[in-house]
Amino acid sequence: DTAVSQTPKYLVTQMGNDKSIKCEQNLGHDTMYWYKQDSKKFLKIMFSYNNKELIINETVPNRFSPKSPDKAHLNLHINSLELGDSAVYFCASSQDQGGWGGYTFGSGTRLTVV
Amino acid sequence: DQQVKQNSPSLSVQEGRISILNCDYTNSMFDYFLWYKKYPAEGPTFLISISSIKDKNEDGRFTVFLNKSAKHLSLHIVPSQPGDSAVYFCAASDGTGNQFYFGTGTSLTVIP
C-alpha cells in the first residue's frame, strides 16, 4: 500500500494545455509538499500545505495552482503549459510542519511539454 | 542561487569499501541537515539526519559528519553494498522557513 501516491507517472502534453497531477498520502501526515526537479537535477520546493492551509508558496508562476481538498490530498493544476515546465514533479508529506523527520516522497510525475 | 552543493555528480566504489559522499552549503544559518537516497523511477527516501549541535550521527552502516566551520557535511557508508547504488541528496534548513534546500545529488555506483 503506497504511502504517497501520485498520478499520473508520466504526462506528455502540448504547449498551452492545462493539466493536473494528483497526490494522496495515507500516512496521516498534516503537511504536504510539491517539489520540482529540473533538468539539472535541482530539487526545489514549490508549495507546502499544512492541514489544507498554504504555508509556503515559492516564486512559482501563478499558472501553477495547488489545491488541497483535505489534508490527505494535494493536487497540482497547471494552466497554459510551457516548454520550461517540463520536469519531474514530486509530491511529499511529513509528520511535522518543517520536515525535520524527513519527507516521504511519491515516485514522481515526469511532465514533458512538447 | 544554490545554497546546497554536491560537487561530485558521480562516485564509484568497490563493494565492501567505504563510500564518502560530500555536501557543501553556503548559508551559515543552516542548522539541520538530511540525507536522502533515490532509486530510479522512485521518490527520494529519508536516510539520516544531523543537527548542528552534533558533529556526527550514526545509523548502522551510515554515518553523517558535520563540519560547521567549513560548512561541509559528508555521508559515509561502510561497508558499501551493491544495493546502495543510488542517487544521494543532501538537504539543509535554517529552521525558519519550514523548508529544506536540496543539493543536486551524487550518483553512487557500488561495484560487486
Backbone of each chain as ProteinMPNN parsed JSONL, in Angstrom:
{"seq_chain_A": "DTAVSQTPKYLVTQMGNDKSIKCEQNLGHDTMYWYKQDSKKFLKIMFSYNNKELIINETVPNRFSPKSPDKAHLNLHINSLELGDSAVYFCASSQDQGGWGGYTFGSGTRLTVV", "coords_chain_A": {"N_chain_A": [[0.85, -1.182, 0.0], [0.884, 1.99, -1.1], [2.512, 4.778, 0.344], [2.712, 7.544, -0.288], [1.137, 8.517, -3.033], [1.146, 9.404, -6.415], [-0.393, 10.562, -9.349], [-0.652, 11.255, -12.853], [2.073, 8.934, -13.637], [3.602, 9.491, -15.83], [3.413, 12.176, -18.106], [2.624, 13.57, -21.071], [2.262, 16.367, -23.004], [0.859, 19.041, -24.968], [2.086, 22.352, -25.558], [0.419, 25.036, -24.009], [-1.741, 23.642, -23.101], [-3.871, 22.616, -20.317], [-3.214, 20.925, -17.318], [-3.475, 18.42, -14.713], [-1.992, 17.109, -11.742], [-2.297, 14.535, -9.473], [-2.176, 13.905, -5.954], [-1.92, 11.806, -3.162], [-1.802, 10.924, 0.258], [-1.451, 8.351, 2.676], [-0.594, 8.369, 5.244], [-1.391, 9.83, 7.338], [-0.222, 12.254, 7.751], [0.162, 15.766, 8.415], [1.234, 17.717, 6.801], [1.891, 18.583, 3.463], [3.637, 18.626, 0.307], [4.783, 20.09, -2.769], [7.385, 19.428, -4.963], [9.769, 20.376, -7.43], [11.827, 18.905, -9.827], [14.296, 19.872, -11.865], [15.912, 19.842, -15.144], [18.554, 19.924, -14.497], [18.716, 18.44, -12.289], [18.077, 19.717, -9.998], [16.388, 19.948, -7.055], [13.594, 21.514, -6.007], [11.507, 23.285, -3.747], [8.049, 23.947, -4.259], [5.436, 24.383, -3.228], [3.934, 24.25, 0.054], [1.601, 22.719, 2.193], [-0.177, 22.829, 5.189], [-2.338, 20.953, 6.915], [-4.415, 21.537, 5.064], [-3.972, 24.223, 4.651], [-2.206, 26.822, 3.007], [1.241, 27.06, 3.351], [3.835, 27.502, 2.372], [4.717, 29.249, -0.489], [6.595, 29.308, -3.002], [8.531, 31.21, -5.413], [6.729, 30.729, -7.767], [5.236, 30.549, -10.962], [1.945, 31.93, -11.398], [0.45, 30.283, -12.923], [0.552, 27.843, -11.887], [-1.369, 26.086, -9.671], [-2.003, 24.935, -6.557], [-4.164, 22.593, -4.933], [-5.894, 21.667, -2.098], [-8.066, 19.541, -1.042], [-8.512, 18.09, 1.25], [-6.59, 17.052, 4.132], [-5.205, 14.874, 3.292], [-4.782, 15.0, 0.63], [-3.156, 16.647, -2.033], [-3.317, 18.359, -4.784], [-2.013, 19.334, -7.971], [-2.483, 21.817, -10.232], [-1.906, 22.9, -13.495], [-1.894, 25.58, -15.615], [-1.979, 26.624, -19.055], [0.419, 25.38, -20.204], [3.982, 25.458, -20.566], [7.071, 25.045, -22.432], [9.198, 25.119, -20.662], [8.176, 24.068, -18.38], [8.572, 21.429, -18.325], [9.617, 18.76, -16.449], [10.396, 16.756, -13.528], [7.962, 16.193, -11.188], [7.534, 16.055, -7.777], [5.514, 14.881, -5.215], [5.193, 15.175, -1.692], [5.084, 14.298, 1.799], [5.014, 15.123, 5.3], [5.361, 14.387, 8.791], [5.75, 16.394, 10.623], [5.611, 20.002, 10.521], [7.872, 21.187, 9.489], [9.346, 19.234, 8.244], [11.376, 17.944, 9.559], [11.717, 15.37, 10.427], [12.092, 14.157, 8.101], [10.957, 13.864, 4.755], [8.325, 12.012, 3.171], [8.355, 10.892, 0.04], [6.497, 10.835, -3.039], [6.592, 8.829, -6.057], [7.039, 10.414, -8.193], [6.161, 12.498, -11.018], [6.695, 12.578, -14.335], [6.729, 15.203, -16.366], [6.332, 16.174, -19.649], [6.476, 18.678, -21.907], [5.501, 19.448, -25.102]], "CA_chain_A": [[0.0, 0.0, 0.0], [1.795, 3.11, -1.27], [2.311, 5.804, 1.361], [2.412, 8.77, -1.026], [0.935, 8.108, -4.416], [0.822, 10.499, -7.311], [-0.773, 10.144, -10.69], [-0.042, 10.078, -13.492], [3.513, 8.794, -13.518], [4.138, 10.181, -16.997], [2.439, 13.075, -18.712], [3.147, 14.26, -22.239], [1.182, 17.245, -23.428], [1.287, 20.132, -25.827], [2.115, 23.715, -25.015], [-0.859, 25.735, -23.941], [-2.764, 22.827, -22.439], [-3.995, 22.63, -18.854], [-3.132, 19.554, -16.804], [-3.435, 18.264, -13.258], [-1.314, 15.964, -11.138], [-2.949, 14.266, -8.192], [-1.335, 13.317, -4.909], [-2.64, 11.358, -1.973], [-0.97, 10.226, 1.24], [-2.237, 7.6, 3.657], [0.247, 8.304, 6.439], [-1.948, 10.671, 8.397], [0.591, 13.459, 7.911], [-0.555, 17.033, 8.291], [1.884, 18.629, 5.86], [2.179, 18.04, 2.14], [4.505, 19.5, -0.475], [5.138, 19.81, -4.154], [8.753, 19.764, -5.347], [10.071, 20.255, -8.857], [13.224, 18.582, -10.15], [14.504, 20.304, -13.246], [16.827, 19.038, -15.952], [19.855, 19.905, -13.827], [18.528, 17.603, -11.104], [17.911, 20.591, -8.856], [15.092, 19.667, -6.435], [13.221, 22.764, -5.351], [10.14, 23.314, -3.245], [7.107, 24.846, -4.914], [4.379, 24.706, -2.273], [3.641, 23.327, 1.128], [0.319, 22.902, 2.839], [-0.335, 22.19, 6.48], [-3.753, 20.779, 7.226], [-5.164, 22.2, 3.991], [-3.66, 25.649, 4.533], [-0.957, 27.116, 2.326], [2.302, 27.516, 4.239], [4.917, 28.008, 1.549], [4.458, 29.421, -1.917], [7.813, 29.868, -3.537], [8.308, 32.048, -6.6], [6.224, 29.858, -8.817], [4.244, 31.275, -11.768], [0.588, 31.672, -10.918], [-0.18, 29.243, -13.734], [0.548, 26.662, -11.028], [-2.275, 26.287, -8.539], [-2.232, 23.755, -5.737], [-5.48, 22.507, -4.312], [-5.907, 20.66, -1.045], [-9.448, 19.357, -0.585], [-8.41, 17.619, 2.626], [-5.159, 17.01, 4.454], [-4.589, 13.704, 2.671], [-4.66, 15.232, -0.804], [-2.638, 17.924, -2.523], [-3.248, 18.258, -6.23], [-1.333, 20.445, -8.631], [-3.068, 22.136, -11.529], [-1.033, 23.795, -14.253], [-2.554, 26.185, -16.777], [-1.164, 27.171, -20.159], [1.735, 24.752, -20.06], [5.093, 25.958, -21.369], [8.168, 24.09, -22.582], [10.036, 25.156, -19.46], [7.535, 23.346, -17.277], [8.999, 20.03, -18.39], [10.403, 18.431, -15.252], [9.771, 15.728, -12.697], [7.279, 16.809, -10.049], [7.401, 15.127, -6.662], [4.69, 15.194, -4.073], [5.767, 14.645, -0.469], [4.384, 14.647, 3.03], [5.816, 14.974, 6.513], [4.565, 14.368, 10.02], [5.87, 17.703, 11.228], [5.462, 21.059, 9.523], [9.151, 21.565, 8.896], [10.031, 18.138, 7.546], [12.585, 17.604, 10.307], [11.855, 13.926, 10.48], [12.204, 13.657, 6.745], [9.769, 13.803, 3.923], [8.034, 10.808, 2.403], [8.095, 11.344, -1.316], [5.913, 9.974, -4.048], [7.566, 8.346, -7.037], [7.285, 11.45, -9.19], [5.435, 12.588, -12.285], [7.559, 13.186, -15.363], [5.927, 16.015, -17.281], [7.026, 16.605, -20.855], [5.654, 19.601, -22.696], [6.043, 19.461, -26.481]], "C_chain_A": [[0.891, 1.239, 0.0], [1.48, 4.22, -0.287], [1.939, 7.142, 0.725], [2.296, 8.373, -2.492], [0.54, 9.315, -5.254], [0.553, 9.954, -8.699], [-1.004, 11.366, -11.571], [1.457, 10.026, -13.254], [4.212, 9.525, -14.663], [3.023, 11.019, -17.612], [3.12, 13.807, -19.856], [2.002, 15.086, -22.802], [1.731, 18.385, -24.269], [1.278, 21.463, -25.081], [0.718, 24.31, -25.043], [-1.966, 24.955, -23.259], [-2.767, 23.06, -20.933], [-3.978, 21.186, -18.375], [-3.108, 19.564, -15.278], [-2.661, 17.019, -12.876], [-1.935, 15.777, -9.756], [-1.975, 13.621, -7.217], [-2.178, 12.989, -3.699], [-1.658, 10.677, -1.031], [-1.861, 9.563, 2.28], [-1.496, 7.437, 4.972], [-0.333, 9.084, 7.609], [-1.141, 11.927, 8.662], [-0.248, 14.713, 7.711], [-0.007, 17.937, 7.196], [2.209, 17.92, 4.556], [2.881, 19.1, 1.311], [4.448, 19.112, -1.958], [6.562, 20.32, -4.387], [8.888, 19.575, -6.847], [11.545, 19.925, -9.021], [13.446, 18.894, -11.61], [15.561, 19.445, -13.935], [18.228, 18.967, -15.349], [19.806, 19.144, -12.514], [18.359, 18.425, -9.836], [16.493, 20.413, -8.313], [14.689, 20.875, -5.608], [11.757, 22.771, -4.943], [9.303, 24.313, -4.036], [6.08, 25.344, -3.888], [4.451, 23.763, -1.083], [2.33, 23.722, 1.775], [0.358, 22.177, 4.178], [-1.817, 22.146, 6.818], [-4.644, 21.642, 6.327], [-4.858, 23.687, 3.85], [-2.296, 25.86, 3.906], [0.06, 27.689, 3.305], [3.421, 28.169, 3.444], [4.434, 28.118, 0.119], [5.69, 30.106, -2.474], [7.513, 30.646, -4.821], [7.958, 31.169, -7.787], [5.21, 30.663, -9.628], [2.827, 30.956, -11.313], [-0.206, 30.786, -11.862], [-0.256, 27.929, -12.947], [-0.366, 26.933, -9.843], [-2.463, 24.978, -7.795], [-3.641, 23.793, -5.15], [-5.47, 21.364, -3.319], [-7.324, 20.504, -0.515], [-9.54, 18.825, 0.842], [-6.931, 17.36, 2.898], [-4.455, 15.81, 3.856], [-4.322, 13.901, 1.183], [-4.075, 16.613, -1.075], [-2.423, 17.769, -4.018], [-2.598, 19.502, -6.804], [-1.939, 20.641, -10.008], [-2.18, 23.152, -12.233], [-1.78, 24.277, -15.489], [-1.522, 26.605, -17.82], [0.272, 26.663, -20.11], [2.746, 25.302, -21.052], [6.186, 24.901, -21.431], [9.005, 23.984, -21.312], [9.419, 24.471, -18.257], [7.915, 21.877, -17.282], [9.959, 19.741, -17.24], [9.762, 17.209, -14.616], [9.201, 16.425, -11.463], [7.062, 15.747, -8.976], [6.451, 15.704, -5.628], [5.353, 14.572, -2.847], [4.884, 15.005, 0.71], [5.349, 14.483, 4.203], [4.91, 15.042, 7.731], [4.597, 15.736, 10.693], [5.859, 18.771, 10.133], [6.766, 21.391, 8.83], [9.841, 20.466, 8.115], [11.265, 17.666, 8.275], [12.813, 16.108, 10.39], [11.975, 13.297, 9.117], [10.873, 13.67, 6.024], [9.57, 12.366, 3.442], [7.59, 11.278, 1.033], [7.269, 10.326, -2.094], [6.969, 9.623, -5.091], [7.768, 9.313, -8.194], [6.369, 11.352, -10.405], [6.343, 13.292, -13.277], [6.666, 13.887, -16.374], [6.792, 16.45, -18.45], [6.065, 17.456, -21.667], [6.287, 19.723, -24.076], [5.366, 20.558, -27.318]], "O_chain_A": [[1.577, 1.51, 0.985], [0.315, 4.572, -0.099], [0.98, 7.793, 1.138], [3.272, 7.94, -3.104], [-0.288, 10.132, -4.852], [1.195, 9.008, -9.154], [-1.494, 12.392, -11.1], [2.041, 10.974, -12.728], [5.283, 10.105, -14.48], [1.857, 10.624, -17.632], [4.068, 14.565, -19.649], [0.911, 14.572, -23.047], [2.933, 18.65, -24.269], [0.551, 21.65, -24.106], [-0.05, 24.106, -25.982], [-2.997, 25.513, -22.884], [-1.827, 23.609, -20.357], [-4.644, 20.325, -18.95], [-2.772, 20.565, -14.645], [-2.67, 16.013, -13.585], [-2.077, 16.723, -8.982], [-1.069, 12.888, -7.612], [-3.026, 13.771, -3.268], [-0.78, 9.936, -1.474], [-2.874, 10.117, 2.707], [-1.735, 6.49, 5.721], [0.17, 9.008, 8.73], [-1.343, 12.596, 9.676], [-1.22, 14.727, 6.956], [-0.71, 18.827, 6.716], [2.731, 16.805, 4.548], [2.75, 20.298, 1.559], [4.116, 17.986, -2.328], [6.901, 21.459, -4.065], [8.22, 18.736, -7.453], [12.408, 20.577, -8.432], [12.859, 18.263, -12.489], [16.038, 18.454, -13.38], [18.996, 18.055, -15.657], [20.745, 19.199, -11.72], [18.481, 17.901, -8.729], [15.516, 20.687, -9.009], [15.352, 21.221, -4.631], [10.884, 22.326, -5.688], [9.781, 25.378, -4.427], [5.884, 26.545, -3.707], [4.951, 22.643, -1.182], [1.998, 24.902, 1.887], [0.861, 21.058, 4.282], [-2.461, 23.181, 6.983], [-5.511, 22.375, 6.803], [-5.446, 24.348, 2.993], [-1.338, 25.16, 4.234], [-0.211, 28.669, 3.998], [3.897, 29.249, 3.792], [3.821, 27.195, -0.418], [5.813, 31.33, -2.424], [6.362, 30.722, -5.253], [8.773, 30.909, -8.673], [4.402, 31.389, -9.049], [2.545, 29.835, -10.891], [-1.396, 30.554, -11.645], [-1.021, 27.027, -13.29], [-0.163, 27.893, -9.1], [-3.019, 24.022, -8.337], [-4.218, 24.853, -4.909], [-5.089, 20.24, -3.645], [-7.74, 21.253, 0.368], [-10.515, 19.076, 1.551], [-6.111, 17.441, 1.984], [-3.228, 15.73, 3.904], [-3.697, 13.051, 0.548], [-4.443, 17.604, -0.443], [-1.468, 17.129, -4.46], [-2.628, 20.576, -6.204], [-1.912, 19.739, -10.845], [-1.756, 24.142, -11.636], [-2.238, 23.476, -16.304], [-0.368, 26.897, -17.508], [1.216, 27.444, -19.988], [2.426, 25.576, -22.208], [6.235, 23.987, -20.608], [9.46, 22.903, -20.939], [10.073, 24.312, -17.226], [7.608, 21.156, -16.333], [10.984, 20.405, -17.088], [8.745, 16.697, -15.082], [9.908, 17.166, -10.782], [6.486, 14.689, -9.23], [6.571, 16.86, -5.221], [6.01, 13.538, -2.963], [4.044, 15.902, 0.627], [6.364, 13.794, 4.102], [3.847, 15.662, 7.709], [3.601, 16.183, 11.261], [6.074, 18.468, 8.959], [6.756, 21.838, 7.683], [10.811, 20.722, 7.402], [12.132, 17.041, 7.664], [13.95, 15.637, 10.418], [11.965, 12.074, 8.975], [9.811, 13.505, 6.625], [10.528, 11.602, 3.323], [6.583, 11.97, 0.888], [7.334, 9.122, -1.843], [8.111, 10.076, -5.003], [8.583, 9.057, -9.081], [5.878, 10.281, -10.761], [6.713, 14.45, -13.088], [5.942, 13.247, -17.137], [7.862, 17.029, -18.258], [4.986, 17.009, -22.058], [7.465, 20.06, -24.202], [5.687, 20.723, -28.495]]}, "seq_chain_B": "DQQVKQNSPSLSVQEGRISILNCDYTNSMFDYFLWYKKYPAEGPTFLISISSIKDKNEDGRFTVFLNKSAKHLSLHIVPSQPGDSAVYFCAASDGTGNQFYFGTGTSLTVIP", "coords_chain_B": {"N_chain_B": [[20.103, 31.035, -6.723], [22.201, 28.574, -5.61], [22.164, 27.069, -2.599], [22.969, 24.77, -1.435], [25.343, 22.425, -2.225], [26.441, 19.722, -4.16], [29.207, 18.661, -5.304], [30.278, 16.538, -6.636], [29.109, 14.746, -9.178], [29.009, 12.023, -9.568], [30.066, 8.817, -8.262], [32.122, 6.003, -7.889], [32.521, 2.923, -6.26], [34.166, 0.119, -4.848], [32.56, -2.878, -3.808], [32.198, -3.435, -0.346], [34.091, -1.583, 0.38], [34.626, 1.803, 1.647], [32.231, 4.336, 1.102], [32.178, 7.749, 0.42], [30.323, 10.525, 0.512], [29.971, 13.871, -0.373], [28.972, 17.163, 0.731], [28.367, 20.582, 0.461], [27.571, 23.753, 1.892], [26.279, 27.095, 1.745], [24.92, 28.864, 3.35], [25.188, 30.12, 6.469], [23.316, 29.972, 8.403], [22.019, 27.609, 8.29], [20.974, 24.807, 10.102], [20.149, 22.258, 10.337], [20.258, 19.087, 8.887], [19.664, 16.786, 6.268], [19.936, 13.553, 4.749], [19.067, 11.961, 1.722], [18.122, 9.107, -0.184], [17.881, 7.929, -3.469], [16.348, 5.809, -5.712], [16.168, 4.876, -9.212], [13.248, 6.0, -10.914], [11.817, 6.217, -8.601], [10.703, 8.034, -5.673], [12.753, 10.189, -3.574], [14.064, 8.749, -0.561], [14.121, 9.14, 2.932], [17.133, 9.092, 4.767], [19.133, 9.668, 6.821], [19.752, 12.022, 9.477], [21.149, 15.12, 10.762], [21.751, 17.364, 13.386], [22.876, 20.724, 14.011], [23.967, 20.848, 16.504], [25.404, 18.653, 16.877], [28.299, 16.808, 15.738], [28.428, 14.465, 14.52], [26.52, 11.702, 13.419], [25.225, 8.493, 13.665], [23.966, 5.605, 12.032], [23.657, 2.458, 11.83], [25.213, 1.22, 8.994], [25.591, 3.723, 8.04], [26.944, 6.929, 8.419], [26.864, 10.299, 9.273], [28.778, 13.197, 9.036], [29.419, 16.403, 10.321], [30.844, 19.468, 9.644], [30.853, 22.419, 10.845], [32.287, 24.808, 10.718], [33.546, 24.67, 8.302], [31.399, 24.53, 6.724], [30.405, 22.092, 5.733], [29.315, 18.824, 5.028], [29.365, 15.266, 5.275], [28.574, 12.018, 4.074], [29.106, 8.802, 5.127], [29.398, 5.522, 4.081], [29.702, 2.366, 5.22], [30.252, -1.107, 5.397], [30.239, -0.622, 1.843], [27.545, -1.647, -0.24], [26.172, -3.409, -3.08], [23.442, -2.807, -3.288], [23.355, -0.259, -2.354], [23.727, 1.401, -4.417], [22.663, 4.249, -5.891], [21.129, 7.509, -6.16], [22.216, 10.096, -4.106], [21.015, 12.614, -2.071], [21.712, 15.613, -0.366], [20.231, 17.77, 2.072], [19.305, 20.886, 3.496], [18.32, 23.045, 6.206], [17.299, 26.159, 7.69], [15.569, 26.339, 9.677], [13.644, 28.291, 9.81], [12.017, 28.731, 7.651], [10.45, 26.574, 7.221], [11.223, 24.767, 5.272], [13.356, 22.704, 3.25], [16.487, 22.926, 1.604], [17.777, 21.525, -1.268], [20.6, 19.665, -2.506], [22.076, 18.82, -5.718], [22.519, 16.172, -5.959], [24.406, 13.083, -5.799], [25.444, 10.446, -7.72], [25.853, 7.247, -6.762], [27.693, 4.367, -7.442], [28.073, 1.09, -6.613], [30.353, -1.312, -7.047], [30.202, -4.734, -7.644]], "CA_chain_B": [[21.383, 30.805, -6.077], [22.142, 27.269, -4.992], [22.761, 27.163, -1.265], [23.489, 23.451, -1.072], [26.044, 21.949, -3.413], [27.107, 18.425, -4.175], [30.052, 18.94, -6.461], [30.609, 15.314, -7.355], [27.865, 14.174, -9.707], [29.01, 10.566, -9.525], [31.121, 8.175, -7.473], [32.13, 4.542, -7.987], [33.248, 2.33, -5.142], [34.108, -1.338, -4.812], [31.787, -3.477, -2.718], [32.964, -3.683, 0.87], [34.897, -0.413, 0.732], [33.882, 2.937, 2.17], [31.748, 5.386, 0.194], [32.109, 9.052, 1.073], [29.608, 11.494, -0.312], [30.202, 15.185, 0.209], [27.959, 18.194, 0.537], [28.771, 21.886, 0.979], [26.476, 24.721, 1.92], [26.771, 28.473, 1.824], [24.156, 29.633, 4.328], [25.669, 29.795, 7.822], [22.16, 29.816, 9.286], [21.526, 26.231, 8.225], [21.297, 24.126, 11.347], [19.627, 20.89, 10.34], [20.634, 18.515, 7.594], [19.128, 15.449, 5.988], [20.379, 12.849, 3.546], [18.066, 11.125, 1.083], [18.6, 8.143, -1.169], [16.856, 7.824, -4.506], [16.498, 4.833, -6.792], [15.495, 5.313, -10.453], [11.795, 5.897, -11.006], [11.207, 6.31, -7.287], [10.985, 9.273, -4.975], [13.806, 10.091, -2.557], [13.676, 8.241, 0.755], [14.92, 9.705, 4.008], [18.167, 8.168, 5.203], [19.727, 10.023, 8.102], [19.755, 13.467, 9.707], [22.055, 15.623, 11.79], [21.521, 18.725, 13.847], [24.139, 21.452, 14.142], [24.532, 20.697, 17.854], [26.248, 17.468, 16.826], [29.19, 16.757, 14.584], [28.402, 13.113, 13.969], [25.354, 10.881, 13.727], [25.467, 7.175, 13.078], [22.822, 4.703, 11.972], [24.088, 1.257, 11.127], [26.366, 1.415, 8.108], [25.587, 5.112, 7.578], [27.363, 7.941, 9.372], [26.973, 11.63, 8.715], [29.69, 14.077, 9.748], [29.158, 17.813, 10.053], [31.907, 20.423, 9.981], [30.145, 23.701, 10.717], [33.2, 25.895, 10.347], [33.807, 24.535, 6.866], [30.097, 24.419, 6.053], [30.576, 20.873, 4.955], [28.929, 17.566, 5.651], [29.649, 14.105, 4.45], [27.891, 10.763, 4.402], [29.982, 7.65, 4.976], [28.7, 4.23, 4.032], [30.701, 1.327, 5.437], [30.832, -1.302, 4.072], [29.311, -0.357, 0.744], [26.925, -2.832, -0.824], [25.581, -3.083, -4.395], [22.119, -2.204, -3.093], [23.499, 1.17, -2.024], [23.818, 2.151, -5.674], [21.509, 5.144, -5.938], [21.498, 8.921, -6.089], [22.118, 10.592, -2.733], [20.805, 14.053, -1.968], [21.72, 16.228, 0.948], [19.28, 18.863, 2.194], [19.597, 21.704, 4.671], [17.29, 24.003, 6.596], [17.663, 27.095, 8.758], [14.543, 26.229, 10.717], [12.713, 29.414, 9.852], [11.117, 28.766, 6.506], [9.72, 25.325, 7.066], [11.577, 24.061, 4.059], [14.728, 22.252, 3.085], [17.125, 23.209, 0.335], [18.424, 20.295, -1.694], [21.674, 19.626, -3.479], [21.701, 18.207, -6.994], [22.665, 14.724, -5.872], [25.586, 12.333, -6.241], [25.081, 9.09, -8.113], [26.81, 6.258, -6.246], [27.666, 3.016, -8.001], [28.886, 0.147, -5.858], [30.719, -2.366, -7.996], [30.344, -6.023, -6.941]], "C_chain_B": [[21.321, 29.507, -5.275], [22.883, 27.307, -3.664], [23.346, 25.847, -0.781], [24.101, 22.847, -2.329], [26.638, 20.568, -3.191], [27.925, 18.419, -5.456], [30.486, 17.703, -7.234], [29.325, 14.697, -7.888], [27.821, 12.66, -9.622], [30.216, 10.059, -8.752], [30.989, 6.673, -7.667], [33.017, 3.962, -6.91], [33.122, 0.809, -5.24], [33.276, -1.801, -3.612], [32.696, -3.763, -1.525], [33.818, -2.502, 1.312], [34.005, 0.7, 1.258], [33.455, 3.866, 1.031], [31.655, 6.678, 0.99], [31.469, 10.037, 0.111], [29.651, 12.851, 0.387], [29.12, 16.187, -0.16], [28.483, 19.488, 1.168], [27.579, 22.831, 0.966], [27.047, 26.114, 2.148], [26.102, 29.28, 2.93], [24.554, 29.222, 5.751], [24.526, 29.628, 8.814], [21.581, 28.408, 9.232], [21.95, 25.487, 9.492], [20.741, 22.712, 11.42], [19.78, 20.334, 8.941], [20.084, 17.099, 7.474], [19.841, 14.868, 4.771], [19.232, 11.971, 3.055], [18.754, 10.236, 0.062], [17.491, 7.967, -2.198], [17.244, 6.776, -5.535], [15.775, 5.364, -8.026], [13.997, 5.06, -10.388], [11.103, 5.841, -9.646], [11.471, 7.685, -6.698], [12.126, 9.088, -3.991], [13.25, 9.518, -1.255], [14.652, 8.761, 1.798], [15.902, 8.662, 4.556], [18.647, 8.483, 6.621], [19.745, 11.544, 8.239], [20.85, 13.83, 10.706], [21.699, 17.057, 12.102], [22.861, 19.397, 14.069], [24.727, 21.374, 15.551], [25.429, 19.466, 17.933], [27.245, 17.599, 15.686], [29.208, 15.375, 13.938], [27.085, 12.446, 14.359], [25.482, 9.578, 12.963], [24.192, 6.346, 13.109], [23.224, 3.502, 11.14], [25.319, 1.52, 10.276], [26.537, 2.869, 7.67], [25.986, 6.059, 8.713], [27.437, 9.277, 8.656], [27.859, 12.462, 9.634], [29.397, 15.518, 9.339], [30.324, 18.654, 10.531], [31.337, 21.818, 9.758], [31.073, 24.817, 10.255], [33.505, 25.864, 8.854], [32.53, 24.523, 6.045], [30.084, 23.201, 5.129], [30.015, 19.697, 5.735], [29.214, 16.437, 4.684], [28.874, 12.901, 4.982], [28.847, 9.631, 4.112], [29.142, 6.387, 5.009], [29.774, 3.146, 4.126], [30.041, 0.064, 5.997], [29.79, -1.032, 2.991], [28.811, -1.673, 0.156], [26.314, -2.456, -2.171], [24.209, -2.431, -4.289], [22.159, -0.748, -2.688], [23.592, 2.027, -3.279], [22.527, 2.938, -5.881], [22.038, 6.568, -6.057], [21.245, 9.405, -4.666], [22.029, 12.118, -2.751], [21.039, 14.502, -0.53], [20.771, 17.421, 0.919], [19.541, 19.596, 3.499], [18.475, 22.69, 4.938], [17.819, 24.928, 7.687], [16.603, 27.146, 9.845], [13.527, 27.342, 10.733], [11.639, 29.336, 8.768], [10.339, 27.5, 6.268], [10.027, 24.622, 5.757], [13.043, 23.672, 4.09], [15.207, 22.603, 1.684], [17.968, 21.992, -0.034], [19.629, 20.566, -2.585], [21.206, 18.891, -4.727], [21.974, 16.704, -7.036], [24.004, 14.213, -6.367], [25.14, 10.911, -6.531], [26.18, 8.126, -7.679], [26.602, 4.928, -6.948], [28.61, 2.152, -7.178], [29.113, -1.074, -6.744], [30.94, -3.683, -7.257], [31.737, -6.625, -7.146]], "O_chain_B": [[20.494, 29.361, -4.376], [24.089, 27.549, -3.622], [24.125, 25.816, 0.172], [23.45, 22.77, -3.371], [27.255, 20.295, -2.162], [27.4, 18.201, -6.547], [30.998, 17.805, -8.348], [28.529, 14.174, -7.108], [26.743, 12.066, -9.604], [31.229, 10.743, -8.602], [29.886, 6.129, -7.619], [34.124, 4.443, -6.672], [32.091, 0.287, -5.665], [33.298, -1.185, -2.546], [33.81, -4.264, -1.678], [34.224, -2.42, 2.472], [32.783, 0.56, 1.31], [34.231, 4.14, 0.114], [31.119, 6.7, 2.099], [32.005, 10.337, -0.955], [29.397, 12.955, 1.587], [28.457, 16.083, -1.192], [28.988, 19.472, 2.291], [26.689, 22.713, 0.124], [28.148, 26.279, 2.674], [26.66, 30.273, 3.396], [24.281, 28.099, 6.175], [24.744, 29.19, 9.944], [20.734, 28.058, 10.053], [23.111, 25.526, 9.899], [20.851, 22.047, 12.451], [19.481, 20.997, 7.947], [20.047, 16.334, 8.437], [20.288, 15.597, 3.885], [18.529, 11.331, 3.838], [19.812, 10.565, -0.476], [16.315, 7.867, -1.85], [18.312, 6.838, -6.144], [14.878, 6.2, -7.912], [13.544, 4.038, -9.873], [9.936, 5.459, -9.554], [12.349, 8.412, -7.16], [12.44, 7.96, -3.609], [12.101, 9.776, -0.895], [15.86, 8.812, 1.567], [15.542, 7.505, 4.777], [18.565, 7.635, 7.511], [19.753, 12.264, 7.24], [21.398, 12.971, 11.397], [21.389, 17.853, 11.216], [23.868, 18.725, 14.29], [25.865, 21.791, 15.768], [26.126, 19.257, 18.926], [27.056, 18.406, 14.775], [29.903, 15.142, 12.949], [26.601, 12.604, 15.48], [25.803, 9.561, 11.775], [23.436, 6.377, 14.08], [23.144, 3.52, 9.912], [26.342, 1.987, 10.775], [27.517, 3.208, 7.006], [25.44, 5.997, 9.814], [28.001, 9.378, 7.567], [27.708, 12.434, 10.856], [29.16, 15.812, 8.167], [30.739, 18.562, 11.687], [31.336, 22.333, 8.64], [30.666, 25.68, 9.476], [33.698, 26.905, 8.226], [32.574, 24.507, 4.814], [29.796, 23.285, 3.935], [30.212, 19.585, 6.945], [29.292, 16.619, 3.468], [28.572, 12.798, 6.171], [29.347, 9.502, 2.994], [28.28, 6.22, 5.872], [30.632, 3.016, 3.253], [29.325, 0.156, 6.994], [28.592, -1.201, 3.22], [29.539, -2.662, 0.067], [25.972, -1.292, -2.383], [23.855, -1.591, -5.116], [21.13, -0.071, -2.675], [23.54, 3.255, -3.198], [21.447, 2.365, -6.026], [23.248, 6.796, -6.053], [20.184, 9.151, -4.095], [22.85, 12.805, -3.358], [20.607, 13.837, 0.411], [20.537, 18.011, -0.136], [19.951, 18.991, 4.49], [17.77, 23.116, 4.023], [18.665, 24.545, 8.495], [16.723, 27.9, 10.811], [12.633, 27.348, 11.579], [10.515, 29.808, 8.942], [9.654, 27.353, 5.255], [9.162, 23.948, 5.198], [13.848, 24.224, 4.84], [14.444, 22.58, 0.718], [18.761, 21.497, 0.766], [19.674, 21.555, -3.317], [20.078, 18.401, -4.785], [21.69, 16.045, -8.036], [24.646, 14.814, -7.228], [24.532, 10.254, -5.686], [27.304, 8.189, -8.177], [25.482, 4.426, -7.038], [29.799, 2.449, -7.063], [28.173, -1.767, -7.131], [31.767, -3.753, -6.348], [32.026, -7.703, -6.626]]}, "name": "protein", "num_of_chains": 2, "seq": "DTAVSQTPKYLVTQMGNDKSIKCEQNLGHDTMYWYKQDSKKFLKIMFSYNNKELIINETVPNRFSPKSPDKAHLNLHINSLELGDSAVYFCASSQDQGGWGGYTFGSGTRLTVVDQQVKQNSPSLSVQEGRISILNCDYTNSMFDYFLWYKKYPAEGPTFLISISSIKDKNEDGRFTVFLNKSAKHLSLHIVPSQPGDSAVYFCAASDGTGNQFYFGTGTSLTVIP"}
